[in-house]
Amino acid sequence: MYISHVSLTDFRSYAQADVELGPGTNVLVGSNGVGKTNIVEAIGYLATLSSHRVTNDAPLLRFGTDRALVRARVQRAKLVTTLEVEITAGKANRARINRANPVRARDILGIVRTVLFAPEDLALVKGDPSNRRRFLDELLVTLRPGEAATRGDYERVLKQRNALLKSARAGGKLSTAHESTLDVWDTHLARAGARVLRGRLEVLSLLSPYMGAAYASLADANKEAHAYYQCTVMADFDAEDSPADAPAGEDGTSRVAPAVLLDATTEELEEMFLAALLNTRDKELERGITLVGPHRDDVLLTLGSAPAKGYASHGETWSLALALRLAAYKVMGEDDPRPGAGPILILDDVFAELDATRRTRLASIVAGADQVIVTAAVASDVPEELGGTFLKVSPGVVSS
């Protein structure tokens, strides 16, 4: 698939911008700060309804405005779809498909698929667990758009349960009414959480072999890259049940999901979740917060026998973060192998951070994508092997 046209209205620095793109490689070239990343951020937003740069939508609106529009024409084989998302301050966002009546924004999820790599992705390796959880969840929703509702349900129930725990903590003891209500929220949380957990485990199992292969291609190193799911729902299982090659995490313990978790059905995961909530209830009442569940889990990334976080060099960190995104690209391609259905690959200011060897290797890996969109401060940062159409970006203007 590829985007042939994208239009921005009051999005970030653009009062209005129209950009024509084509299949194959498209390179947006311009000095830092002129708005290259704003364009690819908007394209990524159409795919995920979130930004890779900020956690809320407010900064996406041009300063002084209360609404932004992102429109795009998406070509998937012979099918052409026009998408529009209206981002409104303080209100629910709306979307249109082929200029029809407005729908919920999440109804467009899955129509356009993108994989975006940016310098912020170093946080996938170096950052806190929320970055790795978000990575898995966004990929899961891309593959199964309906799971966006499941994640929303989990977050809503978690918020209500935490409010109840805080209320009980403030009262100094758990009343009969509190206990009865907490039991109800436990059931709801375990039901939604088991689905989130099942989805993450499946996605990680798909990602792992591609991540290892991509890292080996980029780094040409003697360290193998692996990813292990660290689960709070089963924090008390015996160490010998975890994978034999799983190293300890930052806290010195493994907590890597054992086979019993990887092979469990959603219903079995729900039962495990309920048991974990019951076992930690006293601690949760003391602290007034939910201590187990997908919102507390992590992914342990390793290079060789050591955790990547804290031990990987800068170059290794870049290569591993890139490998995760390239693995996501492969998983999406396998999910829908029809001609013209491949995801759009976006590389935001990537090549400047790589040495010549890694640049060439990355170019050879991505050259076969239906569409590659690259941003660069100078054209010489982009390997000649990648070729493509170059567009010049200056403040508020994009030209060929």
Residue pairs with C-beta under 8 A, 6 or more apart in sequence:
1 74
1 75
1 76
1 77
1 112
1 113
1 340
1 341
1 342
1 343
1 344
1 370
1 371
2 21
2 22
2 23
2 74
2 75
2 344
2 370
2 371
3 21
3 43
3 72
3 73
3 74
3 75
3 112
3 344
3 371
4 20
4 21
4 22
4 73
4 74
4 75
5 18
5 19
5 20
5 21
5 72
5 73
6 18
6 19
6 21
6 39
6 42
6 43
6 70
6 71
6 72
6 73
7 16
7 17
7 18
7 19
7 69
7 70
7 71
7 72
8 14
8 16
8 17
8 18
8 19
8 38
8 39
8 42
8 68
8 69
8 70
8 71
9 15
9 16
9 68
9 69
9 70
9 71
10 16
10 61
10 62
10 65
10 67
10 68
10 69
11 17
11 38
11 42
11 60
11 61
11 62
11 68
11 69
11 70
11 87
12 35
12 38
12 41
12 42
12 59
12 60
12 62
12 68
13 35
13 38
13 62
13 395
13 396
14 35
14 38
14 62
14 396
15 62
15 396
17 35
17 39
17 396
17 397
17 398
18 398
19 39
19 391
19 398
20 400
21 371
21 373
21 389
22 371
22 389
23 75
23 370
23 371
24 371
24 372
24 387
24 388
24 389
25 367
25 371
25 372
25 374
25 386
25 387
25 388
25 389
26 371
26 372
26 373
26 374
26 388
26 389
26 391
27 374
27 375
27 376
27 379
27 382
27 386
27 388
27 389
27 390
27 391
28 36
28 39
28 40
28 373
28 374
28 375
28 376
28 391
28 393
28 398
29 36
29 375
29 376
29 377
29 378
29 379
29 390
29 391
29 392
29 393
30 36
30 377
30 392
30 393
30 394
31 377
32 377
34 393
34 394
34 395
35 393
35 395
35 396
36 348
36 349
36 375
36 376
36 393
37 53
37 118
37 348
37 349
37 375
39 375
39 393
39 398
40 116
40 118
40 346
40 348
40 373
40 375
41 51
41 52
41 53
41 60
42 70
43 72
43 112
43 114
43 116
43 344
43 346
43 373
44 51
44 52
44 114
44 116
44 346
45 51
45 60
45 70
45 85
45 87
46 70
46 72
46 83
46 85
46 108
46 112
46 114
47 109
47 112
47 113
47 114
47 142
47 344
48 109
48 114
48 138
48 141
48 142
49 85
49 93
49 105
49 106
49 108
49 109
50 138
51 57
51 59
51 60
52 116
52 118
52 120
52 121
52 348
53 59
53 118
53 120
54 60
57 87
57 89
57 93
58 89
60 68
60 87
61 67
61 68
61 87
61 89
62 68
66 88
66 89
66 90
67 86
67 87
67 88
67 89
68 86
68 87
69 84
69 85
69 86
69 87
70 84
70 85
70 87
71 82
71 83
71 84
71 85
72 82
72 83
72 84
72 112
73 80
73 81
73 82
74 80
74 81
74 82
74 83
74 111
74 112
75 340
76 340
76 341
77 338
77 339
77 340
77 341
78 340
81 97
81 98
81 111
81 112
82 96
82 97
82 98
82 99
83 95
83 96
83 97
83 108
83 111
83 112
84 95
84 96
84 99
85 93
85 94
85 95
85 105
85 108
86 93
86 94
86 95
86 96
86 102
87 93
88 94
92 104
92 105
93 105
94 102
94 103
94 104
94 105
95 102
95 103
95 104
95 105
95 107
95 108
96 102
96 103
97 103
97 107
97 108
97 111
106 145
106 148
106 149
109 141
109 142
109 145
109 148
110 142
110 145
112 344
113 142
113 332
113 343
113 344
114 343
114 344
114 345
114 346
115 325
115 326
115 328
115 329
115 332
115 343
115 344
115 345
115 346
116 325
116 346
116 348
117 321
117 322
117 325
117 346
117 347
117 348
117 350
118 348
118 349
118 350
119 348
119 349
119 350
119 353
121 321
121 322
121 324
121 325
122 317
122 318
122 321
123 131
124 131
124 132
124 135
124 301
124 320
124 321
124 324
125 301
125 308
125 309
125 312
125 317
125 320
125 321
126 309
126 317
129 296
129 297
129 298
129 299
132 298
132 299
132 301
133 200
133 294
133 295
133 297
133 298
133 299
135 299
135 324
135 328
136 200
136 203
136 204
136 299
137 151
137 196
137 200
139 203
139 207
139 328
139 331
139 332
140 147
140 199
140 200
140 202
140 203
141 147
141 148
141 151
142 332
143 203
143 331
143 332
143 335
144 199
147 195
147 196
147 199
150 192
150 195
150 196
150 199
151 196
153 188
153 192
154 189
154 192
154 193
154 195
154 196
154 293
154 294
154 295
155 295
157 185
157 188
157 189
157 192
158 189
158 290
158 293
158 295
160 185
161 182
161 185
161 186
161 189
161 290
162 288
162 289
162 290
164 178
164 181
164 182
164 185
165 182
165 284
165 285
165 287
165 288
165 289
165 290
166 288
166 289
167 178
168 174
168 175
168 178
168 182
168 285
168 288
169 285
169 286
169 287
169 288
170 288
171 178
174 182
174 285
182 281
186 274
186 277
186 278
187 274
189 273
189 277
189 290
189 293
190 270
190 271
190 273
190 274
190 277
191 270
193 233
193 270
193 273
193 293
193 294
194 266
194 267
194 269
194 270
194 272
194 273
195 266
196 294
197 231
197 233
197 269
197 273
197 294
197 297
198 264
198 265
198 266
198 269
200 229
200 294
200 297
201 229
201 257
201 261
201 262
203 331
204 227
204 229
204 299
205 262
206 331
206 334
207 227
207 324
207 327
207 328
207 331
208 226
208 227
208 327
210 326
210 327
210 330
210 331
211 225
211 227
211 323
211 324
211 326
211 327
212 224
212 225
212 226
212 323
214 322
214 323
214 326
214 327
214 330
214 365
215 221
215 224
215 225
215 303
215 319
215 320
215 323
216 224
216 225
217 361
217 365
218 319
218 322
218 323
218 358
218 361
218 362
218 365
219 315
219 316
219 319
219 358
220 357
220 361
221 303
221 316
222 304
223 303
223 304
223 316
224 303
224 304
225 301
225 302
225 303
225 308
225 320
225 323
226 245
226 301
226 302
227 299
227 300
227 301
227 302
227 324
228 243
228 246
228 256
228 257
228 299
228 300
228 302
229 256
229 257
229 261
229 297
229 299
229 300
230 249
230 254
230 255
230 256
230 257
230 297
230 298
230 299
230 300
231 255
231 256
231 257
231 261
231 297
232 255
232 276
232 291
232 292
232 293
232 296
232 297
233 261
233 269
233 272
233 273
233 276
233 292
233 293
233 297
234 257
234 258
234 260
234 261
234 272
234 276
235 255
235 276
235 292
236 279
237 258
237 260
237 261
239 253
239 254
241 258
241 259
241 260
242 254
242 255
242 256
242 257
242 258
243 256
243 258
246 254
246 256
246 300
247 254
247 300
247 302
247 305
247 306
247 307
248 254
248 307
249 255
249 298
249 300
249 307
250 307
250 309
250 310
256 300
261 269
261 272
264 272
273 292
273 293
276 292
277 284
277 290
277 292
280 291
280 292
283 291
284 290
284 291
290 296
300 307
301 307
301 308
301 309
301 320
302 308
303 311
303 312
303 316
303 320
308 316
308 317
308 320
312 320
315 355
315 358
318 353
318 354
318 358
319 358
322 350
322 362
326 365
326 366
329 343
329 345
329 369
332 342
332 343
333 342
333 343
336 342
340 370
342 369
342 370
343 369
343 370
344 369
344 370
344 371
344 372
344 373
345 366
345 369
345 371
345 372
345 373
346 372
346 373
346 374
347 362
347 366
347 372
347 373
347 374
347 375
348 375
349 375
349 376
349 377
350 362
350 374
351 359
351 362
351 374
351 376
351 381
351 382
351 383
352 376
352 377
352 381
354 362
359 381
359 383
360 383
360 385
362 383
363 383
363 385
363 386
364 385
366 372
366 386
367 385
367 386
372 386
372 388
374 382
374 386
374 388
376 382
379 390
382 388
389 400
390 400
391 398
391 399
391 400
392 398
392 399
392 400
